[in-house]
Amino acid sequence: MLGAVLLLLLPFIYLAMRLEGSGPLFISQERIGRFNKLVTVHKIRTMTENRTASATWTNEDAKE
């Protein structure tokens, strides 16, 4: 049932994403799953492209 609703909404989601900017509708991410197995996750893009390009990751030496 949910899949059918998503199929009906997908063209409208795609159109809204195209009006917002360029980039793919679906993205793929590799994540570590159960038993440290590498898993590929496919998702609908919810952020603008390169939104995290300026984000900084902390390391163990970072002070709180």
C-alpha positions in Angstrom: 0.0 0.0 0.0 2.7 2.5 1.0 4.7 1.6 -2.1 1.7 2.4 -4.3 1.3 5.8 -2.7 5.0 6.5 -3.1 4.8 5.5 -6.7 2.0 8.0 -7.2 3.8 10.8 -5.4 7.2 10.2 -7.0 6.6 12.3 -10.1 5.6 15.3 -8.0 8.6 14.8 -5.7 10.9 14.7 -8.7 9.4 17.9 -10.2 9.8 19.7 -6.9 13.4 18.6 -6.6 14.1 19.7 -10.2 12.6 23.1 -9.6 14.8 23.5 -6.5 18.0 22.7 -8.2 20.1 20.2 -10.0 21.1 16.8 -8.7 19.8 13.3 -8.7 16.5 12.3 -7.2 18.0 9.2 -5.5 21.3 9.0 -3.7 23.3 6.0 -2.6 25.4 5.8 0.5 27.6 3.0 1.8 27.2 2.3 5.5 28.5 -0.3 7.9 25.8 -2.7 8.9 25.5 -5.7 11.2 28.6 -7.7 11.7 30.6 -4.8 10.1 29.3 -5.7 6.6 29.2 -2.9 4.1 25.7 -2.1 2.9 24.5 0.3 0.2 21.5 2.4 1.1 19.4 4.1 -1.6 17.5 7.1 -0.5 15.5 10.1 -1.9 17.7 13.2 -1.7 16.4 15.5 0.9 19.2 18.1 1.1 20.6 20.4 -1.6 23.7 19.3 -3.4 27.0 19.9 -1.7 25.2 21.1 1.5 27.8 19.3 3.7 30.8 20.4 1.7 31.8 22.9 4.3 31.0 20.8 7.3 33.9 19.9 9.6 34.2 16.6 11.4 35.8 16.5 14.8 38.5 14.2 15.8 39.7 12.6 19.1 42.0 15.6 19.8 39.1 18.1 19.6 38.4 19.9 22.9 34.9 20.1 24.2 
